[in-house]
Each structure stands twice: as structure tokens, then as C-alpha cells.
């Protein structure tokens, strides 16, 4: 790691531009995740009236996240984390947009939900892996616990 790419550990986080950018973008992303985590099961239940189908969607998300978590972590350790996080969140935004679009065009919304649930969880895992792996480089190890 070159001297210019090393984090300034004595720099206050309020002055760390890269950290501030990531914090704002992660806050927006987390708000979207919270809405999605609340709305998705309710939408599935409204469409089907079935708790079983709600559970299937949850299992698709959990299984995909579980299976791809270690792969995402290895890729974050070896690749461009910024590009990985941006691509993952862009992919999640596109996949999430397919759900209301399907409803708008009177398409098979439940099928779309089932089709995008796994990939959404996989992309969330890739974002999280890149995010967690990038923290020591952004703020310095001495500020990680602050």
C-alpha cells in the first residue's frame, strides 16, 4: 500500500470525504433495505394470502446469501471493492425496480418476486463484503471501534 493510499488515522471522520460519501450512500441503501424487508413479505402475503409462500421467499433470500457469502468475501479481498459495492447496489436497484414495474404492466408479480429474491440477497452479500473489507482502508484501524 502506498503512502498516498493509506488512511489518515489521525484525521477526524467528519473530514474524511471517502468515509462521508460511503456513510451517506450506505444510509440511503439501508433505508431501502428496511423498506424492502418490510414491504416484500407484506406484498407476497397480499398477493397470495399464504404464509408458506412468504416463507419460501425468505428461504430463497437466506439460502442465496448463505451460499454466496464466502465467495463474496474472497472477491472483496482480491478485487476492486468500490466497483463491487457500486455494481451490487446498482444491480439491486434494477432488480427491485422490476417488482413495481411488473405490477404496473399487470405482469406476474409473484413470479418476479420469486425470481429476484435470490439475486437480491446475493448482491446484498457482495455489497456487504466489499463494505466491511473497505472500512480499515477508509478510516484506519485505530478508528474502527470509535
N, C-alpha and C positions, 0 to 999 in steps of 0.2 A: 504494500500500500504506500503510495507516495505521500509526501508531506502535505501536498495540497488536497488530497482526498481524505485525510484523516480528520475526524471531527474535532472541533474545538471544545474540549471538555470543560473549559472554564467559562465558555460563552453561555449566558443565560438562555434558557429555552425560548423566552419571549423574543429574542433577537435572532434565533436560528430560523432562517427563511424556509429551508427544506423541511424542517420539522413542522413549522406552522402550516405549510401547504399540505403536508400529509395529514396533519391533525384536522384541518378543515374538511379535506376530501373524505377522510375516514368518518368524520361526524355525519356528513351527508349520506355516505354509504350505510352507516349503522342505522340511521333513521329509516332509510329504505328497507333495510333488512328487517327492522322491527315491524314496519307496516306489512311487509310481505309475510313474515312469520305469523302475524295475526290474521291477515286477510285470506291467505291461501287456504288454511283449514276451513275457515268460515265459508269461503266460496265453494269449496268442494262439498261441504255439507249442504249448502243451499242448492247446489246442482243435483245432488244425489239423495240427500236425506239419510246418508249412510255413514255411520262412524267407522265401519270397516274400510270404506274407500278412503276416508281421512287417514286412517292408519297406514294404508298402502302407500299413500303419497308421502307420509312421514318416513316410512321404511325405505322408500326409494331415495329420499334425501340422505338419511343416515347411512345407508349402505354405501352409496356412492362416495360420500365424504370419508367413510372409514377405509374403503378400498384404495382411494387415491391420495390419502393424507401423506403417507411416507414418500410417494413418488413426487408429490408437490414439494415436500421439504427438501428432497435431494436436488430438485431442479432449482429451487430458490438458493441453495448453497452454491450452485455452479453457474447460474445464469444471471441475466440482467434483471434484477428484482423490480426496478421501476417499470420496465416494459411488461414484465409478468403481471404486476399489480394492475397496470392500466388495461392490458388486454383482458384480464379476468373480469374487471369491473365493467368494461365495455361489453363483453360477451354477456354478462349477467343482465345488463340494462336491455340489450337486444332481446334476450330470451324472455325477460319479464314483460317487455312490451308486446310480445306475441299473445299473451293471455288476454288483455283487454281488446287487442286487435281482433282476435278470434271471436270474442263476444260481439264486437261491433259489426262484423260481417256475418254474424249468425252462424259461425262455424262450430265445429265440435270442441267446445271449450274444455271439457273434461279430458278429452284425448290430448289436447295441447298441454294441459297441466301435467298429465302423466308423462308426456314426452319431455317436458322441460325440467321437471323436478330433479332428476338425477344430474343432468348437466349443470343446473344452477348450483347444486351442492358441490360438485367437483370444482367449478370455477370459484366458489366461495373459499374452498380449501386452498386453491392456488393463490388467491389474494392474501389469505391469512398467512400462508407460509412465507410469501415474499415480504409481507408487512413485518412479521415477527423477526425475520432474518435481517431486515434492514435497520432495525432500531439501534443496535450497537454502533453502526456506521454513521447514523444520523446524529445521535446525541452523545455518544461516548459512554463507555461502560460505567463511569462514575456517576452518571445521571440516570441510569436505568431504573433505579429504585426510588427516585425522587418523585 
